[in-house]
Amino acid sequence: MSQVKLSLQNALLTLEQLQQTPSREDGITEEQEDHLRQLGCHLIQHAGILLKLPQVAMATGQILFQRFFYQASLRKFAVRDISMGSVFLAAKVEECPIRFLDLVNVFDHLIKKFHRLPLDPMPAYQQTFYTLKDATVVAEMQILKKLSFNVHVQTPYAIMINYLKVLELMDHPIIPQLAWSYLNDGLRTSIYICYQPPTIACSVIWLAAMKENVALPTSPAWWEVLDAKLEDIENIAGHITSLYHRPLPISTLPFTIEQVEPYLRGELNKNASNGSPAAAATGSLSSTSIKGTRVSRFS
């Protein structure tokens, strides 16, 4: 009889799963896959802000999105649909449900904005609305199916705040907010799929302190007291800082399945270059603040 192991820790990927993703096996390059993953997370973060969701819900949505595409190919599922399904599901998981009408309106607005189309309001309860609503329902079920209904996500926000208090950094004028921003930006990378939240929390504090030239205890080493490895902390920091050197060409990226094949052939890039300049997302995505934000329903 097989045994089932239950854990409150986040499910992490193996090295083989990271290197051999379904998208890579489907002929999508590493750079293309990275861009599409970032696009989905970018969309979820901005949608969450417009929907006034807590940052924990936005983070949960992005982690579910990232997990899904380690089980499915970006060639077979649209970034738009899975992003909408991730937000809808994450809002339920974090107990802040949203209306279909609001969700669909927000995504329709963002996609038009990112592709530099006229920002005309979508007619309510017409065919476009029902098409996007149906796509969201199907995407939510696909996420649950691919993840075997394991939608438990532990985020590092509350952990990071506790660590800042231990290190007596909560009253620093910059470090708490900067570390919070690094947590948000890190959602666009694979760190939440590769490392547990306590290690991620240590890394963003280390990165923020280094940025502000603030010395942290070394005798004993503070990361060892918090049960983290310096090598992991540096690797996570490297993933986060690499984002700021790689602009995301949003207007050249595909949101729907119909746009994927032209994108892979480079046709969307040509069309964008013949028109207006590509919109590039760089730097921090985080428009949320550490102050006045509900970091966890348990905190």
Order of alpha helices (4+ residues) and beta strands (2+ residues): alpha-alpha-alpha-alpha-alpha-alpha-alpha-alpha-alpha-alpha-alpha-alpha-alpha-beta-alpha-alpha-beta
